[in-house]
């Protein structure tokens, strides 16, 4: 992070080392998936294993994940100036003038544990209540992101035409956004359980000598359950309140 004498010119980039453990685990999974894909193309390979397209698809997904994480670490950053905030994402950037920023909040990461990823992330909320991630303004790159955001909000106050105060209409949109995200998150968890169950069903049909349908069981059913549950849960999940503002 760099800053000028006024304290408002700041750039948040990756400061600590790359998450090599995360890259290593993804690399091992990717290599194993491609090995399995090549192995199942061998006519002498076992016939009771998964179809050849399954490990190949898994390998491609893991490769895409590695590329995404690499772009996050090397390219993504957040720039704060007197004019506003600019977020450079993996491929494109987006800017907000200060009067377009409703709030900046530090929130717990969905799956962060402090080792494989940050435990706390910082989000910008615009005047419509939409949430946007501020890259590298987290507890992996900063010692105390909450204190950093509080200082940032105080430094930005002279450049805003509005004071930092809650607005009921925007807070309600934020709460509904929290409910939608939780609904889709639970839909993902349940769909993963459905996928595991479909693995068991597919294995049982093979053992029982009946025709198996791996694409239907391992792809179509989990995706359909995710879409259906996500739509229902995100619509009917009751909001219980958003996160408190990060600034004092």
Backbone bond lengths (Angstrom), bond angles and torsions (degrees), N, CA, C in turn:
res aa  C-N    CA-C-N  psi(-1)  N-CA   C-N-CA  omega(-1)  CA-C   N-CA-C  phi
1 X - - - 1.461 - - 1.512 109.49 -
2 X 1.327 117.66 134.53 1.454 121.40 176.44 1.511 109.72 -119.48
3 X 1.339 117.79 157.64 1.446 120.62 -179.21 1.511 111.34 -154.67
4 X 1.346 117.39 158.22 1.445 122.02 177.18 1.517 109.40 -101.01
5 X 1.332 116.57 -172.03 1.456 120.03 -177.20 1.510 111.85 -67.51
6 X 1.317 117.57 -27.45 1.449 119.89 -179.88 1.510 114.05 -78.66
7 X 1.303 117.47 -15.59 1.453 120.26 175.45 1.501 115.16 81.35
8 X 1.341 119.22 5.36 1.456 120.27 -178.51 1.521 111.69 -105.49
9 X 1.331 117.55 -22.40 1.462 120.88 179.41 1.526 108.46 -83.28
10 X 1.346 116.40 106.34 1.461 120.68 -175.55 1.527 109.86 -139.58
11 X 1.311 115.00 144.88 1.453 121.40 175.43 1.522 107.58 -130.74
12 X 1.322 115.40 124.52 1.468 121.30 -179.16 1.526 108.24 -106.63
13 X 1.317 114.80 111.75 1.457 121.98 177.80 1.525 109.15 -125.06
14 X 1.333 114.26 176.17 1.453 118.91 174.30 1.523 108.78 -66.17
15 X 1.336 115.55 124.34 1.462 120.74 178.26 1.526 111.01 -109.14
16 X 1.307 116.60 -37.39 1.455 119.91 -178.94 1.526 110.63 -87.09
17 X 1.338 114.78 170.82 1.446 119.98 -177.08 1.518 113.02 -63.13
18 X 1.304 115.14 160.79 1.462 120.45 178.09 1.526 110.42 -64.48
19 X 1.335 118.09 149.73 1.475 120.96 178.36 1.533 110.93 -74.50
20 X 1.345 115.47 76.59 1.459 119.37 -173.94 1.521 112.44 -63.19
21 X 1.337 117.80 -31.44 1.463 119.36 177.83 1.523 110.65 -62.68
22 X 1.332 116.44 -42.44 1.455 120.80 177.69 1.513 111.18 -64.52
23 X 1.340 117.06 -44.33 1.458 120.42 177.31 1.524 110.98 -62.08
24 X 1.337 116.81 -40.59 1.460 120.50 -179.09 1.512 112.59 -63.66
25 X 1.340 116.83 -44.28 1.461 120.31 179.10 1.527 110.81 -63.08
26 X 1.333 116.73 -43.35 1.457 119.86 178.73 1.526 111.06 -65.01
27 X 1.351 116.14 -37.38 1.460 119.33 178.93 1.517 112.42 -64.68
28 X 1.331 116.66 -41.44 1.463 120.24 178.74 1.525 110.73 -63.55
29 X 1.332 116.07 -43.48 1.466 119.84 178.70 1.523 110.66 -62.57
30 X 1.342 116.21 -42.73 1.459 120.87 -179.19 1.529 110.86 -63.92
31 X 1.353 116.82 -46.56 1.462 120.13 -179.78 1.520 111.48 -62.23
32 X 1.339 116.68 -41.15 1.461 119.63 179.66 1.523 111.29 -65.50
33 X 1.340 116.13 -38.86 1.466 119.29 -179.35 1.525 110.99 -64.59
34 X 1.343 116.77 -44.64 1.464 119.00 179.00 1.532 111.27 -66.67
35 X 1.335 117.01 -35.85 1.461 120.13 177.43 1.518 110.45 -62.99
36 X 1.326 116.49 -43.35 1.460 120.15 178.93 1.519 111.07 -65.03
37 X 1.336 116.27 -37.55 1.461 119.07 179.53 1.525 111.03 -64.02
38 X 1.321 116.70 -44.29 1.467 120.53 178.26 1.517 110.56 -66.23
39 X 1.318 116.76 -38.71 1.461 121.17 -178.20 1.517 111.41 -63.54
40 X 1.329 116.86 -39.31 1.460 119.78 -177.96 1.523 112.91 -77.71
41 X 1.357 116.22 -9.34 1.454 117.84 172.02 1.533 111.44 -80.46
42 X 1.345 116.66 -12.95 1.450 121.59 178.12 1.524 109.12 -74.20
43 X 1.333 119.76 124.62 1.459 120.27 -178.85 1.520 112.84 -63.91
44 X 1.348 116.71 -19.10 1.457 119.32 178.77 1.523 112.58 -89.62
45 X 1.324 116.61 0.19 1.458 119.51 -179.74 1.520 109.86 -70.17
46 X 1.360 113.94 165.89 1.463 118.79 -179.83 1.529 109.65 -63.74
47 X 1.320 114.47 143.02 1.465 119.77 -178.25 1.516 112.21 -94.82
48 X 1.332 117.29 -6.27 1.459 119.10 -175.92 1.530 111.86 -98.80
49 X 1.310 118.28 11.82 1.454 121.11 -179.77 1.519 110.79 -90.95
50 X 1.324 116.60 -175.98 1.463 120.72 179.22 1.523 111.08 -68.72
51 X 1.318 118.90 159.56 1.464 121.34 179.08 1.516 111.02 -63.64
52 X 1.335 116.61 155.24 1.464 121.43 -174.63 1.525 112.21 -62.63
53 X 1.347 117.81 -30.60 1.447 119.29 -176.69 1.527 112.35 -71.03
54 X 1.342 117.46 -20.77 1.459 119.70 -175.81 1.530 112.36 -69.35
55 X 1.354 119.89 -54.02 1.465 118.15 177.67 1.524 113.21 -65.34
56 X 1.337 117.09 -32.33 1.455 119.40 177.72 1.519 111.17 -64.58
57 X 1.340 116.23 -43.02 1.458 120.47 177.55 1.519 110.89 -63.52
58 X 1.340 116.31 -42.55 1.462 119.95 178.06 1.526 110.85 -61.36
59 X 1.348 116.63 -40.69 1.461 119.91 178.69 1.515 112.41 -63.26
60 X 1.328 117.10 -40.33 1.461 120.50 178.60 1.527 111.43 -66.25
61 X 1.329 116.62 -39.43 1.461 120.21 178.21 1.521 111.39 -64.70
62 X 1.338 116.15 -42.07 1.461 119.28 179.49 1.530 110.32 -66.90
63 X 1.336 117.23 -39.27 1.464 120.49 177.03 1.525 111.11 -61.00
64 X 1.329 116.66 -42.29 1.465 120.36 177.22 1.523 110.60 -63.59
65 X 1.336 117.10 -37.08 1.463 120.77 178.68 1.524 110.96 -65.25
66 X 1.343 116.58 -42.29 1.466 120.08 178.05 1.532 110.45 -61.50
67 X 1.331 116.69 -43.10 1.466 120.19 178.60 1.524 111.04 -62.79
68 X 1.317 116.95 -40.12 1.466 120.58 179.64 1.517 111.26 -64.71
69 X 1.340 116.75 -46.56 1.462 120.07 179.56 1.523 110.52 -62.60
70 X 1.346 116.82 -40.24 1.457 120.01 178.76 1.517 112.31 -61.24
71 X 1.339 117.06 -42.95 1.463 120.41 178.19 1.525 111.17 -65.39
72 X 1.339 116.34 -37.57 1.462 119.78 178.16 1.527 110.97 -61.50
73 X 1.320 116.68 -40.31 1.454 120.45 -175.13 1.526 112.73 -78.75
74 X 1.318 117.50 -36.00 1.455 120.87 -171.31 1.530 113.96 -99.64
75 X 1.312 118.44 -27.72 1.462 120.66 -173.47 1.531 112.99 -110.77
76 X 1.316 117.44 -41.72 1.460 120.84 -173.21 1.529 111.26 -68.15
77 X 1.342 116.41 140.97 1.453 121.95 175.19 1.526 109.21 -162.48
78 X 1.321 115.35 170.00 1.468 122.16 179.09 1.519 108.89 -125.05
79 X 1.336 116.66 130.07 1.469 122.08 179.26 1.521 109.06 -117.46
80 X 1.330 115.67 130.19 1.457 122.28 179.68 1.520 108.54 -118.65
81 X 1.343 116.42 127.28 1.466 122.01 178.51 1.518 109.32 -135.72
82 X 1.324 115.71 179.66 1.460 120.06 176.65 1.519 111.62 -64.72
83 X 1.342 118.17 -22.74 1.461 121.71 -179.74 1.524 112.25 -80.66
84 X 1.329 117.71 -25.79 1.455 119.96 -177.88 1.515 111.83 153.06
85 X 1.327 116.10 -151.79 1.459 122.88 -176.25 1.521 108.94 -123.73
86 X 1.328 116.11 133.22 1.455 122.51 175.89 1.521 108.57 -120.38
87 X 1.312 115.61 128.82 1.456 121.61 179.03 1.522 108.46 -112.40
88 X 1.317 116.25 117.92 1.454 121.96 173.77 1.523 107.67 -93.55
89 X 1.319 115.87 111.53 1.452 120.17 -179.96 1.503 112.28 -84.70
90 X 1.335 115.42 -160.41 1.462 119.42 -179.75 1.520 111.25 -63.10
91 X 1.349 117.46 -39.82 1.460 120.77 -176.46 1.527 113.40 -126.81
92 X 1.314 118.53 -28.18 1.455 120.18 -176.46 1.528 110.00 -134.30
93 X 1.323 115.84 165.42 1.462 121.74 -178.71 1.529 110.20 -118.44
94 X 1.331 114.59 160.46 1.455 120.54 178.44 1.521 108.67 -147.86
95 X 1.339 116.93 143.14 1.462 121.70 -176.06 1.517 110.45 -125.76
96 X 1.342 114.73 150.59 1.458 123.06 174.40 1.524 108.73 -132.26
97 X 1.335 117.02 129.85 1.456 120.17 169.64 1.526 108.11 -71.67
98 X 1.321 116.82 159.31 1.459 119.40 -174.74 1.521 112.80 -61.73
99 X 1.335 118.05 -32.69 1.462 118.84 179.96 1.532 111.46 -72.33
100 X 1.353 117.82 -11.90 1.451 121.84 176.70 1.534 112.63 -91.79
101 X 1.326 116.56 -5.54 1.463 121.56 -178.72 1.519 109.16 -94.88
102 X 1.319 116.46 118.19 1.467 120.25 177.54 1.522 110.84 -81.96
103 X 1.320 117.01 -44.96 1.461 119.99 -177.37 1.528 109.69 -162.16
104 X 1.331 115.52 161.57 1.460 123.20 173.03 1.516 106.74 -127.32
105 X 1.322 117.85 123.26 1.463 121.49 -172.15 1.525 111.91 -132.32
106 X 1.311 114.79 142.05 1.459 122.30 174.31 1.527 107.60 -96.71
107 X 1.339 116.22 124.85 1.452 121.44 -175.72 1.523 110.26 -132.43
108 X 1.333 117.91 153.92 1.474 119.90 178.20 1.514 111.33 -64.40
109 X 1.334 115.21 138.27 1.462 120.01 178.32 1.524 109.63 -69.30
110 X 1.348 117.80 144.54 1.473 120.12 -177.91 1.521 113.58 -57.41
111 X 1.352 116.91 -41.10 1.463 119.91 -176.17 1.525 111.87 -131.41
112 X 1.324 116.98 16.42 1.455 119.10 -177.63 1.517 112.00 -73.02
113 X 1.319 116.89 142.64 1.459 121.05 177.81 1.524 112.17 -132.97
114 X 1.351 116.85 8.28 1.446 119.52 178.38 1.519 114.23 86.34
115 X 1.344 119.46 -14.73 1.464 121.54 -179.68 1.523 110.72 -112.02
116 X 1.314 116.67 -56.87 1.454 119.98 178.17 1.522 112.47 -84.20
117 X 1.315 117.36 -10.62 1.457 120.49 -179.34 1.510 109.95 -171.85
118 X 1.336 117.56 168.02 1.468 120.23 179.65 1.513 111.97 -66.83
119 X 1.323 115.93 150.19 1.462 120.83 176.69 1.513 112.35 -89.62
120 X 1.356 117.66 -21.29 1.464 122.41 -178.84 1.518 109.26 -133.56
121 X 1.319 116.02 134.54 1.459 123.01 179.06 1.520 109.71 -121.58
122 X 1.330 115.59 159.04 1.460 121.07 179.85 1.518 109.29 -115.29
123 X 1.332 115.73 133.82 1.457 121.60 -177.94 1.527 110.14 -124.62
124 X 1.327 114.84 144.16 1.457 122.44 170.42 1.523 108.04 -96.61
125 X 1.328 116.54 132.23 1.463 122.07 173.99 1.524 108.24 -109.26
126 X 1.336 116.12 126.65 1.456 118.85 178.44 1.524 109.85 -86.77
127 X 1.316 116.50 -177.32 1.468 120.86 -175.01 1.523 113.41 -70.15
128 X 1.323 117.36 -11.15 1.464 121.13 175.33 1.524 111.84 -95.80
129 X 1.320 117.36 1.77 1.451 121.09 179.58 1.513 114.36 83.97
130 X 1.337 117.42 8.37 1.463 120.69 178.67 1.522 110.18 -79.05
131 X 1.331 115.91 143.92 1.453 122.09 -175.10 1.519 110.86 -103.66
132 X 1.350 116.22 137.35 1.458 121.63 -179.77 1.529 108.26 -136.34
133 X 1.323 116.44 130.91 1.458 121.55 -178.86 1.525 110.95 -72.29
134 X 1.336 116.30 135.26 1.460 122.79 172.62 1.522 107.06 -99.29
135 X 1.333 116.32 105.99 1.453 122.01 -172.50 1.525 112.35 -60.89
136 X 1.339 114.56 135.33 1.473 124.80 171.77 1.522 113.41 65.92
137 X 1.298 117.52 13.25 1.458 120.44 170.17 1.524 105.77 -98.80
138 X 1.328 115.64 70.72 1.465 122.15 -173.56 1.513 109.84 -143.43
139 X 1.333 116.70 177.41 1.461 120.24 -175.80 1.524 112.67 -79.69
140 X 1.316 117.74 -2.68 1.466 119.52 172.91 1.523 111.29 -82.40
141 X 1.338 115.93 -33.41 1.458 120.94 -179.25 1.527 112.78 -100.05
142 X 1.331 117.75 -21.50 1.462 122.20 -177.62 1.524 109.60 -124.41
143 X 1.326 115.86 147.39 1.459 119.88 179.24 1.519 111.35 -68.60
144 X 1.323 117.46 -42.46 1.465 122.07 -177.63 1.527 108.71 -138.32
145 X 1.339 118.89 86.61 1.464 119.87 -178.57 1.528 113.14 -63.87
146 X 1.328 117.16 -29.79 1.469 119.32 179.48 1.535 110.24 -64.13
147 X 1.336 116.36 -46.22 1.469 119.47 178.37 1.524 110.83 -65.41
148 X 1.330 116.83 -36.16 1.467 120.66 178.94 1.526 111.05 -63.81
149 X 1.325 117.10 -43.00 1.461 120.84 -179.94 1.525 110.65 -68.80
150 X 1.329 117.29 -38.97 1.465 119.78 177.57 1.521 111.05 -60.92
151 X 1.333 116.70 -44.69 1.466 120.52 177.69 1.523 111.26 -65.31
152 X 1.322 116.33 -38.09 1.456 120.33 179.57 1.525 111.13 -63.78
153 X 1.323 117.02 -42.50 1.470 120.39 179.37 1.523 111.26 -64.85
154 X 1.326 116.80 -39.42 1.464 119.92 177.61 1.526 111.00 -65.44
155 X 1.330 117.18 -40.67 1.463 120.76 179.73 1.521 111.87 -67.64
156 X 1.338 116.79 -30.94 1.458 120.82 -177.21 1.520 113.00 -84.00
157 X 1.331 118.52 -13.04 1.467 121.63 -175.52 1.519 113.10 -54.66
158 X 1.341 120.67 -42.49 1.481 119.15 -179.44 1.520 113.98 -65.40
159 X 1.321 118.42 -18.00 1.460 121.67 -176.88 1.528 112.40 -95.74
160 X 1.326 116.58 0.65 1.460 120.65 -179.05 1.522 110.03 -103.78
161 X 1.335 115.93 145.08 1.457 120.17 174.30 1.522 111.30 -86.06
162 X 1.342 116.05 -11.80 1.462 122.07 179.80 1.518 109.10 -118.75
163 X 1.324 116.51 149.92 1.457 120.24 175.76 1.525 109.06 -85.02
164 X 1.349 115.35 161.07 1.466 120.36 178.62 1.524 108.89 -78.16
165 X 1.289 117.63 94.98 1.466 120.49 177.60 1.522 109.06 -145.82
166 X 1.353 116.51 148.07 1.464 120.04 -178.31 1.530 111.83 -66.41
167 X 1.323 115.95 144.80 1.454 122.93 173.29 1.520 107.91 -121.03
168 X 1.323 118.67 121.85 1.466 121.09 -172.89 1.522 114.09 -53.69
169 X 1.328 118.51 -41.53 1.463 120.61 -177.56 1.523 111.08 -64.44
170 X 1.333 116.53 -42.57 1.462 119.86 -179.72 1.523 110.09 -70.54
171 X 1.339 117.23 -39.09 1.463 120.05 178.72 1.530 111.28 -61.47
172 X 1.317 116.13 -36.43 1.463 119.49 178.35 1.525 110.69 -66.28
173 X 1.323 117.83 -40.50 1.470 120.33 176.50 1.524 110.77 -63.62
174 X 1.327 116.79 -38.31 1.461 120.12 178.75 1.519 110.55 -65.05
175 X 1.324 117.17 -42.64 1.469 120.25 178.77 1.518 111.06 -62.58
176 X 1.312 116.19 -40.09 1.468 118.54 178.43 1.528 111.09 -67.89
177 X 1.328 117.00 -34.39 1.455 119.62 175.50 1.522 111.59 -64.07
178 X 1.335 116.74 -39.78 1.466 120.99 176.11 1.523 110.36 -60.91
179 X 1.335 116.32 -43.53 1.464 120.11 -179.85 1.528 111.24 -63.87
180 X 1.323 117.61 -41.55 1.471 120.46 178.79 1.526 111.01 -63.06
181 X 1.317 116.61 -44.37 1.467 118.94 -179.86 1.522 111.41 -63.90
182 X 1.320 117.12 -39.82 1.459 119.50 179.05 1.520 110.70 -66.68
183 X 1.332 116.41 -37.05 1.459 119.37 177.59 1.516 112.01 -61.83
184 X 1.334 116.92 -46.95 1.465 120.35 179.17 1.518 112.00 -68.22
185 X 1.347 116.79 -32.29 1.465 119.46 177.30 1.522 110.85 -65.12
186 X 1.320 117.37 -45.27 1.468 120.24 178.59 1.516 110.82 -67.25
187 X 1.319 117.02 -33.51 1.469 119.59 175.56 1.524 110.62 -62.50
188 X 1.328 117.13 -38.77 1.468 120.77 177.34 1.519 110.92 -64.18
189 X 1.338 116.95 -45.48 1.464 119.91 179.47 1.531 111.31 -59.94
190 X 1.318 116.08 -45.23 1.469 119.54 -178.95 1.524 110.20 -66.52
191 X 1.324 117.32 -37.96 1.465 120.44 179.47 1.526 111.45 -65.14
192 X 1.333 116.95 -35.90 1.460 119.48 175.38 1.527 111.20 -64.57
193 X 1.334 116.21 -37.91 1.466 119.62 174.96 1.525 110.78 -65.05
194 X 1.331 116.47 -38.70 1.466 120.16 176.44 1.526 110.53 -63.41
195 X 1.339 116.76 -41.24 1.465 120.18 177.74 1.524 111.41 -59.66
196 X 1.332 116.41 -43.90 1.460 119.96 177.67 1.520 110.85 -61.54
197 X 1.321 116.56 -41.62 1.465 119.97 178.21 1.525 111.45 -64.02
198 X 1.339 117.03 -36.66 1.456 120.00 178.96 1.531 111.77 -68.96
199 X 1.335 116.97 -32.14 1.462 119.69 173.00 1.527 110.55 -60.29
200 X 1.324 115.79 -43.51 1.464 120.14 179.08 1.523 110.54 -63.85
201 X 1.340 117.02 -44.46 1.458 120.64 179.88 1.523 110.98 -62.61
202 X 1.338 116.74 -43.58 1.461 120.35 -179.75 1.530 111.13 -64.03
203 X 1.334 116.08 -41.82 1.470 119.56 178.33 1.524 110.64 -63.57
204 X 1.329 115.99 -39.48 1.466 119.65 -178.76 1.531 111.52 -66.78
205 X 1.319 117.56 -38.75 1.471 119.82 178.53 1.527 110.64 -65.01
206 X 1.351 117.02 -35.49 1.465 119.96 177.84 1.523 110.28 -67.41
207 X 1.335 116.49 -45.53 1.461 120.52 -179.95 1.521 111.05 -63.58
208 X 1.330 115.96 -37.02 1.463 120.63 -177.46 1.524 112.76 -79.87
209 X 1.335 116.62 -4.89 1.446 120.18 177.54 1.515 114.70 79.74
210 X 1.292 117.55 12.49 1.462 120.54 178.52 1.524 110.39 -92.40
211 X 1.327 118.33 159.26 1.475 120.33 178.59 1.530 110.68 -62.07
212 X 1.310 115.66 132.25 1.459 119.06 178.02 1.526 109.88 -103.51
213 X 1.305 115.42 154.68 1.466 122.01 -178.75 1.532 107.85 -130.19
214 X 1.319 117.94 76.20 1.471 120.17 -173.30 1.524 114.05 -62.69
215 X 1.332 118.22 -38.49 1.468 119.17 -178.69 1.525 110.34 -66.00
216 X 1.329 116.97 -40.84 1.459 120.49 178.88 1.521 111.11 -65.91
217 X 1.350 116.54 -45.31 1.458 120.30 -174.34 1.529 112.36 -77.22
218 X 1.328 117.78 -39.43 1.450 120.44 -171.63 1.525 113.78 -95.08
219 X 1.327 117.02 -13.89 1.464 119.61 -179.24 1.530 110.92 -119.56
220 X 1.323 116.05 -58.03 1.463 119.71 -172.79 1.526 112.98 -65.76
221 X 1.336 116.92 -47.46 1.468 119.60 -177.23 1.532 111.78 -64.20
222 X 1.357 120.64 -48.90 1.470 118.91 178.33 1.522 113.36 -62.01
223 X 1.349 117.67 -41.10 1.460 119.24 179.72 1.527 111.55 -65.60
224 X 1.323 116.30 -40.65 1.464 119.54 178.45 1.519 111.11 -64.42
225 X 1.332 116.88 -40.98 1.462 119.85 179.31 1.524 110.68 -66.29
226 X 1.331 117.04 -38.13 1.463 119.83 178.65 1.521 111.03 -64.65
227 X 1.329 117.12 -44.91 1.468 120.22 -179.27 1.521 111.25 -64.74
228 X 1.340 116.81 -44.12 1.464 120.18 -178.01 1.520 111.45 -67.85
229 X 1.350 116.91 -49.34 1.460 120.13 -178.51 1.521 111.16 -66.30
230 X 1.341 117.23 -39.20 1.452 119.54 179.44 1.518 111.80 -62.62
231 X 1.319 116.74 -42.24 1.462 120.35 178.90 1.525 111.38 -63.45
232 X 1.339 116.50 -44.85 1.467 120.39 -177.91 1.523 112.03 -69.64
233 X 1.347 116.63 -49.20 1.460 119.96 -176.41 1.523 112.10 -66.81
234 X 1.328 117.03 -39.40 1.461 119.00 -179.72 1.519 112.05 -68.37
235 X 1.325 116.49 -24.51 1.464 120.02 -179.49 1.519 111.90 -85.44
236 X 1.342 117.55 -35.52 1.462 120.13 -172.65 1.523 113.69 -108.49
237 X 1.341 118.28 -1.96 1.459 119.81 177.19 1.524 108.54 -67.95
238 X 1.333 115.94 128.55 1.454 120.36 -176.11 1.528 110.37 -83.41
239 X 1.342 117.78 123.06 1.473 119.52 177.96 1.517 110.76 -66.82
240 X 1.338 114.71 140.01 1.472 120.15 -179.88 1.512 112.52 -117.58
241 X 1.314 116.41 13.19 1.468 118.72 -179.53 1.496 111.88 111.39
242 X 1.316 115.15 143.86 1.457 119.92 179.88 1.510 111.50 -87.38
243 X 1.312 116.54 -164.17 1.451 122.88 179.22 1.509 109.60 -89.55
244 X 1.323 117.87 146.96 1.465 119.84 -179.23 1.502 112.13 -67.71
245 X 1.336 117.73 153.38 1.464 119.82 178.21 1.511 111.13 -58.05
246 X 1.341 116.18 147.52 1.451 120.64 -177.35 1.531 112.09 -82.88
247 X 1.338 117.78 -25.25 1.451 119.90 -176.45 1.522 109.83 -82.14
248 X 1.332 119.92 155.07 1.462 122.27 179.40 1.516 111.16 -70.48
